[in-house]
Structure formats: structure tokens, C-alpha cells
């Protein structure tokens, strides 16, 4: 349920917007948790747009979060039975933001992790200071309308992202390097929850956008290959949004779901909370930035560059230098077999790449973000 009226009567000077996909939650929650503990007693409003968001977050609230208030945004959607953490159908953000804006004017600082919410400071520059926290460790999609430039602060994991933001016109004084806050989020699953043996675990995590993904060219063949072998336990975990783009993907996973060495995930929260990247021994993927989270602890990788992909090549800053890159499907199994033995060839690059992309992955990262929020209130 939403916060009682008697609690809402006291104005919250800090508001978080949770209006987007579930994948944003592990990036935002560690900052909320750190902020609540730093300023116990200061009301913090967390605005949600659906009952699915509300149910997920309510489970995380404990005694240290008595000052965190779940608030239902205008246009809040009551949904049916959606498995906890699965992506719900999202109500349109712009109508919600239009109705929410007057309430946010009471806050001094508003934090969001998606750029749609930055229309508010773009249109109402006299309102609260908006802080944008980058989600993910991969390249950011910049909108040409300049919304991101209206953020009072942009929280980024590392200097690698600072350079990218500067190149896209974000002022240096608005960029704050905090480290990778998501690294402090506790995953929901462990290896022993999925498999009852010690076989190494291979994770296949294709991207959801067609031009950046191996799924449309090779996905079905890769699933069949991994189902037929018995050397590895296999996690099939495409990006949550891939199922929006390929309605037949769920049927492909369903065909192999019953196999004892296969865990097929078609939308659970474990796909985005770091569970699979933490437990896997080998990563099989394309351009998904999950590889960066996986390489926080360097391990063998096999990268896929299928014919239909038009994403960055190795010399343009892609991920291919993190492991052998396969550009022909008939070479895939040999690359998987050789990956562990060849890991030493890539380990040094993986360590440097992950350090540059993620920055600080300790518990200081969300604390640093929380302190910046408090400093933005005081300025």
C-alpha cells in the first residue's frame, strides 16, 4: 500500500523516480539504502508507477528505511498477477510526469535513472534540482533534444563515462564520478539454487536490440547447441526486453527448459540483479554491457559478431578484446572449449577494461552518490 496520509503530511525534500523498467532498480536501490542510513529521519519519497514496482521494493524495506516512503504516482497502474521483478506493462511516462510535476516542486532534489523524466527540468528549469544516475556500464544513448544537459548533476561510474559525457556536451562541473553503485546490490539467486553439480556454468546473454544482438542470426542455433552438450551447466538469459522484439523467443527457451543442465529465464528479476553474471564461469554474449559486470571478476569470455550485427567492432571500442570473437557459427563450439585455456591471453585487458568502465565497485560507490545528493541540497 502507499504511505499513510499522516506520514505524507511531512514534506520530503528528496524524491526518487521509479517509473521505468525493472532493470533500473538494482542501480537505484543501493543509493536509496545508503541515503536512508546517512539521514535516518529525513523523509525520502520513492514514486512508483505500477503495483509491480511497489511490490518489489516493499520487500526491501527494513528498519533502516523507516524514512523511505513508497508513493504512488498519479496514473498509478494496478496490475494483475505478474511474477515479482518481471517487467510489467508500463504506463506512458509523459502523462504521469505532467501530473507528478506539481508534487515534485516541493522537493529540493529529484533523482532519476531514465532520461524521460528529465523533461521536467527541461520545461520547468525553476523547479527542483534533478540528478541523473547512469544505469549500466555500457555506452549511453544520448537524446538530441538536450534533456541530459538539464540535469543538475550526472552521476557516472568512472572516468571512461566522464570522457563520453564531455564529448556529448555535458559540462564538466555537472559530472560526478561515484563508482558502480549496482555492485552493492545483493543478487537474488546463487549457483546452488539452479544446479546440483559442480559443472562449470556458461551464461548466454544476448542484447535486445537487433542491430547489436547475435540472437536473430544465431540465437536459436546457439540454444540447440548448448542444449545438446553436457560439459557445461547453461544459463539462457537474454535481456528482458528481447522478448518484446522477438515474440517467438519464449517458445525457443521453452523447448529446452526441462533439461537438467539448462536454466532458461524469460524475464525474471535475476536477469537484471547481477545473479547470473556473479555465478557464471564463462560469458557468451555480444554487445550487452552485462559483460562489464561479469568482468568485475575476470573470467573467460567468448564474443559473438554475427552477420546482422552493426555494432562497434574491436577497433571502434567494442568488447571483442575481452575474449575470442566468433564471426562464424561453425567456430563457436571450439571457441567455447578453448576459452578457459586461453584466458591468460585476455585477463590483463579484462582487468583494465573493467576497472576503467566500472570505477569503484566497493560499498563506497552508493555512499558517494548519497553524499553528492546531500551536497546538492545544501548548495
VMD Tcl script that draws the C-alpha trace (Angstrom):
set ca {
  {0.00 0.00 0.00}
  {1.03 3.61 -0.41}
  {2.32 5.57 2.58}
  {-0.43 6.66 5.03}
  {-1.58 10.27 4.82}
  {-0.21 11.12 8.26}
  {3.30 10.18 7.05}
  {2.90 12.08 3.79}
  {2.00 15.29 5.63}
  {5.70 15.99 6.27}
  {7.34 17.27 3.11}
  {10.09 15.13 1.56}
  {12.98 17.18 0.20}
  {14.40 14.17 -1.68}
  {12.42 12.21 -4.28}
  {13.40 9.22 -6.40}
  {11.51 8.38 -9.59}
  {10.99 4.72 -10.33}
  {8.87 4.89 -13.46}
  {10.82 2.65 -15.85}
  {11.91 -0.94 -16.39}
  {12.85 -3.24 -13.53}
  {16.48 -3.24 -14.64}
  {16.78 0.26 -13.12}
  {16.07 -0.98 -9.59}
  {19.49 -2.50 -8.77}
  {21.14 0.76 -9.83}
  {18.88 2.98 -7.75}
  {18.23 0.97 -4.60}
  {21.82 0.93 -3.18}
  {21.80 4.75 -3.34}
  {18.41 4.94 -1.57}
  {19.66 2.50 1.07}
  {22.86 4.48 1.68}
  {20.98 7.79 1.81}
  {18.37 6.45 4.24}
  {21.09 5.26 6.60}
  {23.03 8.52 6.36}
  {19.99 10.64 7.13}
  {17.64 8.45 9.16}
  {14.62 10.60 9.91}
  {14.76 12.67 6.70}
  {11.73 11.69 4.57}
  {12.65 10.22 1.19}
  {9.86 9.74 -1.33}
  {10.09 6.92 -3.85}
  {7.50 7.42 -6.59}
  {6.39 4.26 -8.41}
  {4.11 3.89 -11.42}
  {2.76 0.33 -11.02}
  {1.82 -2.20 -8.36}
  {4.65 -4.43 -9.68}
  {7.25 -1.79 -8.77}
  {5.59 -1.28 -5.41}
  {5.58 -5.00 -4.54}
  {9.23 -5.46 -5.50}
  {10.54 -2.52 -3.50}
  {8.34 -3.11 -0.47}
  {10.21 -6.37 0.20}
  {13.48 -4.45 0.56}
  {12.26 -2.02 3.18}
  {13.52 -2.76 6.67}
  {14.07 -0.98 9.99}
  {16.84 1.15 8.47}
  {14.38 2.51 5.88}
  {11.65 3.87 8.11}
  {12.12 7.25 6.41}
  {11.63 5.82 2.88}
  {8.04 6.32 1.73}
  {6.58 4.46 -1.21}
  {4.37 6.87 -3.12}
  {2.00 6.10 -5.96}
  {2.50 8.46 -8.88}
  {-0.62 9.97 -10.48}
  {-1.84 7.46 -13.04}
  {-0.55 4.56 -10.93}
  {-1.49 1.22 -12.54}
  {-2.88 -1.67 -10.52}
  {-1.74 -4.79 -12.38}
  {-2.73 -8.41 -12.19}
  {-0.57 -11.34 -11.20}
  {2.89 -10.52 -12.54}
  {5.80 -12.52 -11.16}
  {7.80 -10.33 -8.81}
  {10.56 -8.50 -10.62}
  {9.30 -9.24 -14.13}
  {8.90 -6.23 -16.39}
  {5.29 -5.02 -16.18}
  {3.46 -3.17 -18.94}
  {4.49 0.40 -18.24}
  {2.06 3.32 -18.32}
  {3.16 6.19 -20.56}
  {5.69 8.30 -18.66}
  {4.89 11.72 -20.07}
  {1.28 11.91 -18.75}
  {2.49 10.64 -15.37}
  {5.27 13.23 -15.28}
  {2.89 16.04 -16.22}
  {0.66 15.18 -13.26}
  {3.56 14.44 -10.92}
  {5.49 17.66 -11.62}
  {3.46 19.88 -9.21}
  {4.15 17.47 -6.37}
  {7.84 17.30 -7.18}
  {8.09 21.09 -6.91}
  {8.01 20.61 -3.14}
  {11.26 18.61 -3.27}
  {14.72 20.14 -3.43}
  {16.36 17.23 -5.25}
  {14.87 14.59 -7.58}
  {16.85 11.53 -8.68}
  {16.07 9.51 -11.80}
  {17.79 6.80 -13.85}
  {15.94 7.27 -17.15}
  {16.08 10.32 -19.37}
  {12.35 10.77 -19.98}
  {12.00 12.29 -16.51}
  {14.47 15.00 -17.48}
  {11.72 16.67 -19.49}
  {10.65 18.23 -16.20}
  {13.82 20.33 -15.67}
  {13.93 20.96 -19.42}
  {10.46 22.55 -19.30}
  {10.49 23.79 -15.68}
  {14.08 24.95 -15.02}
  {12.98 26.80 -11.87}
  {11.94 23.57 -10.14}
  {13.94 21.10 -8.03}
  {17.43 20.04 -8.98}
  {17.35 16.81 -10.99}
  {20.17 14.33 -10.56}
  {20.55 11.69 -13.24}
  {22.29 8.46 -12.28}
  {23.58 6.43 -15.19}
  {22.34 2.84 -15.29}
  {24.56 0.19 -16.79}
  {28.23 0.22 -17.64}
  {27.95 0.40 -21.41}
  {27.69 3.38 -23.77}
  {24.83 5.77 -23.05}
  {22.24 6.66 -25.66}
  {22.15 10.44 -25.99}
  {18.96 12.18 -26.97}
  {19.47 15.09 -29.40}
  {16.84 17.19 -27.61}
  {19.33 18.07 -24.85}
  {17.39 16.67 -21.89}
  {20.51 15.26 -20.27}
  {22.11 18.71 -20.25}
  {19.29 19.87 -17.94}
  {20.37 17.56 -15.13}
  {21.97 19.46 -12.24}
  {24.33 16.53 -11.72}
  {25.06 13.40 -13.75}
  {26.37 10.53 -11.63}
  {28.66 8.23 -13.61}
  {30.65 5.15 -12.58}
  {34.07 6.14 -13.89}
  {36.33 8.42 -15.87}
  {35.55 6.44 -19.01}
  {31.97 7.70 -18.82}
  {33.14 11.22 -17.97}
  {35.03 11.39 -21.27}
  {31.95 10.15 -23.16}
  {29.68 12.70 -21.48}
  {32.07 15.57 -22.11}
  {32.19 14.60 -25.79}
  {28.40 14.88 -25.87}
  {28.27 18.37 -24.42}
  {27.72 17.70 -20.71}
  {29.53 20.34 -18.66}
  {32.45 19.03 -16.60}
  {31.14 20.62 -13.38}
  {27.91 18.64 -13.69}
  {29.60 15.22 -13.87}
  {30.38 13.33 -10.67}
  {32.23 10.00 -10.66}
  {30.75 7.82 -7.94}
  {31.75 4.26 -8.84}
  {29.36 1.46 -9.73}
  {26.54 1.53 -7.17}
  {24.86 -1.61 -8.54}
  {27.84 -3.67 -7.34}
  {26.41 -3.25 -3.82}
  {23.06 -4.79 -4.75}
  {22.57 -8.31 -3.34}
  {21.72 -10.84 -6.11}
  {18.61 -12.96 -5.59}
  {19.99 -16.33 -6.78}
  {23.09 -18.45 -6.19}
  {24.54 -21.24 -8.31}
  {23.28 -23.88 -5.87}
  {19.75 -22.59 -6.38}
  {19.91 -23.70 -10.02}
  {22.27 -26.66 -10.35}
  {23.06 -29.62 -8.13}
  {26.52 -30.38 -9.51}
  {29.92 -28.73 -9.91}
  {29.99 -28.45 -13.69}
  {31.14 -25.02 -14.90}
  {28.35 -22.58 -15.68}
  {28.09 -20.87 -19.07}
  {25.90 -17.77 -19.43}
  {24.43 -16.74 -22.79}
  {23.11 -13.18 -22.54}
  {22.30 -11.64 -25.95}
  {21.38 -7.97 -26.34}
  {17.79 -6.93 -27.03}
  {18.37 -4.52 -29.92}
  {18.50 -6.34 -33.24}
  {21.46 -4.43 -34.72}
  {23.51 -5.11 -31.58}
  {22.48 -8.71 -30.95}
  {23.54 -12.18 -32.04}
  {20.07 -13.53 -31.24}
  {18.34 -13.01 -34.59}
  {21.10 -14.63 -36.65}
  {22.33 -17.32 -34.30}
  {20.22 -17.45 -31.12}
  {18.14 -20.49 -31.95}
  {21.17 -22.45 -33.15}
  {23.13 -21.49 -30.04}
  {20.29 -22.67 -27.81}
  {20.21 -26.05 -29.62}
  {23.99 -26.40 -29.39}
  {24.09 -25.68 -25.65}
  {21.14 -27.98 -25.02}
  {22.85 -30.92 -26.77}
  {26.17 -30.72 -24.89}
  {26.72 -31.84 -21.28}
  {30.08 -30.27 -20.41}
  {28.53 -27.08 -19.03}
  {25.55 -26.09 -16.99}
  {23.87 -23.41 -19.08}
  {22.00 -20.22 -18.22}
  {19.99 -18.78 -21.09}
  {19.18 -15.22 -20.05}
  {18.57 -12.74 -22.85}
  {17.91 -9.12 -21.98}
  {14.41 -8.70 -20.53}
  {13.37 -6.51 -23.44}
  {14.38 -9.02 -26.12}
  {11.02 -10.74 -25.66}
  {9.27 -7.55 -26.74}
  {11.19 -7.58 -30.02}
  {11.03 -11.34 -30.71}
  {7.69 -12.83 -29.58}
  {8.94 -16.29 -30.55}
  {11.89 -16.21 -28.17}
  {9.96 -17.64 -25.23}
  {8.98 -20.70 -27.26}
  {12.65 -21.31 -28.10}
  {13.58 -21.31 -24.41}
  {10.56 -23.43 -23.50}
  {11.83 -26.25 -25.72}
  {14.91 -26.74 -23.53}
  {13.66 -25.58 -20.14}
  {13.17 -29.11 -18.74}
  {16.78 -30.20 -19.34}
  {18.65 -30.64 -16.03}
  {21.73 -28.73 -17.21}
  {19.76 -25.77 -18.62}
  {18.23 -22.83 -16.75}
  {16.12 -20.79 -19.18}
  {14.97 -17.39 -17.95}
  {12.39 -15.43 -19.90}
  {12.01 -12.37 -17.72}
  {12.78 -12.81 -14.01}
  {14.46 -10.21 -11.82}
  {17.57 -12.43 -11.65}
  {18.26 -11.35 -15.24}
  {18.99 -7.81 -14.09}
  {20.09 -8.05 -10.44}
  {23.56 -9.49 -11.05}
  {22.73 -13.09 -10.13}
  {23.84 -14.70 -13.38}
  {26.94 -12.61 -14.02}
  {28.09 -13.42 -10.47}
  {27.64 -17.20 -10.69}
  {28.81 -17.89 -14.26}
  {32.26 -19.27 -15.07}
  {32.10 -18.24 -18.74}
  {30.27 -15.50 -20.60}
  {28.87 -15.91 -24.10}
  {27.48 -12.68 -25.48}
  {27.58 -9.86 -27.97}
  {27.25 -6.15 -27.16}
  {25.34 -6.33 -23.89}
  {27.00 -4.25 -21.18}
  {26.44 -7.16 -18.77}
  {29.90 -8.28 -19.87}
  {31.36 -5.37 -17.90}
  {29.62 -6.51 -14.71}
  {30.81 -10.08 -15.41}
  {34.39 -8.86 -15.76}
  {34.38 -7.17 -12.37}
  {35.82 -10.62 -11.57}
  {37.75 -11.53 -14.76}
  {36.75 -14.87 -16.31}
  {36.72 -16.46 -19.77}
  {34.54 -14.83 -22.45}
  {33.50 -15.67 -25.98}
  {32.18 -12.74 -28.02}
  {29.76 -13.08 -30.92}
  {29.81 -10.94 -34.06}
  {27.02 -12.37 -36.19}
  {26.39 -11.17 -39.76}
  {23.42 -8.98 -38.85}
  {25.21 -7.04 -36.13}
  {26.14 -3.46 -36.95}
  {27.57 -2.52 -33.57}
  {31.09 -1.42 -32.75}
  {33.94 -3.58 -33.97}
  {37.06 -4.13 -31.88}
  {38.91 -1.16 -33.35}
  {35.90 1.08 -32.60}
  {35.84 0.30 -28.89}
  {33.70 -2.83 -28.76}
  {34.09 -5.63 -26.23}
  {35.86 -8.05 -28.57}
  {39.29 -7.70 -26.96}
  {37.86 -9.29 -23.81}
  {37.87 -12.74 -25.43}
  {37.91 -14.60 -28.71}
  {35.44 -13.12 -31.18}
  {33.46 -15.60 -33.26}
  {32.16 -14.38 -36.61}
  {31.15 -17.82 -37.95}
  {28.73 -20.05 -36.10}
  {30.67 -23.20 -37.05}
  {33.60 -21.91 -34.96}
  {31.55 -21.34 -31.81}
  {31.99 -24.66 -30.01}
  {35.76 -24.76 -30.49}
  {35.96 -21.20 -29.10}
  {33.94 -22.25 -26.04}
  {36.18 -25.29 -25.49}
  {39.35 -23.18 -25.79}
  {38.18 -20.19 -23.73}
  {39.38 -21.34 -20.31}
  {42.80 -22.36 -21.63}
  {43.25 -19.04 -23.42}
  {42.00 -16.82 -20.63}
  {45.53 -15.73 -19.72}
  {45.74 -14.03 -23.14}
  {42.85 -11.72 -22.24}
  {42.96 -11.39 -18.45}
  {45.12 -8.26 -18.23}
  {42.90 -6.43 -20.74}
  {39.75 -7.59 -18.92}
  {41.04 -6.27 -15.59}
  {41.96 -2.89 -17.07}
  {38.73 -2.66 -19.07}
  {36.50 -3.44 -16.06}
  {38.42 -1.01 -13.83}
  {38.08 1.79 -16.38}
  {34.38 1.13 -17.03}
  {33.13 0.40 -13.50}
  {35.38 2.53 -11.35}
  {34.99 1.83 -7.64}
  {32.85 -1.27 -7.01}
  {33.03 -1.15 -3.21}
  {30.28 -0.05 -0.81}
  {31.72 3.46 -1.09}
  {30.08 3.88 -4.51}
  {26.46 4.25 -3.33}
  {27.67 6.25 -0.30}
  {29.48 8.63 -2.62}
  {26.30 9.07 -4.65}
  {24.27 9.67 -1.47}
  {26.72 12.29 -0.25}
  {26.52 14.09 -3.60}
  {22.71 14.19 -3.29}
  {23.01 15.75 0.16}
  {25.61 18.24 -1.12}
  {23.30 19.21 -3.98}
  {20.61 20.03 -1.41}
  {22.98 22.20 0.58}
  {24.39 24.23 -2.34}
}
mol new
graphics top color blue
foreach p $ca { graphics top sphere $p radius 0.5 }
foreach p [lrange $ca 0 end-1] q [lrange $ca 1 end] { graphics top cylinder $p $q radius 0.2 }
display resetview
